[in-house]
Amino acid sequence: MAIEIRQMIVKTTVVHHTPEDGERHRSDRERAPSRDFREVLEQCRRMVSEMLQERRER
């Protein structure tokens, strides 16, 4: 069995209920660490291959 991951799309939507919420979320976003999505994709690939390996061993 072969699984190939070609593309990963990440979408986030923030809904603000009050202007204060919007300000708080904006400052949170500025402090949030940026993620390298190649690293995230590699982690996903490793996780999938580990799951397949476990399945094969059973």
C-alpha positions, 0 to 999 in steps of 0.5 A: 500500500502506498500513500502519497501526500502531495499538498496540504492546505491549512485554513484558519478563520477567526470570528471576533464577537467584540472589538476587544476580542479582535484586539486581543487576538491580534496581539496573540497572533503577533506573538505566535511562533511561525511554523515551517509547513515543510516541517509540519508536512514531514511530521505528518508523513512520518506519522502516516508511515508509522501507522502503516508500519504498525498495521503491517506488523499486525 
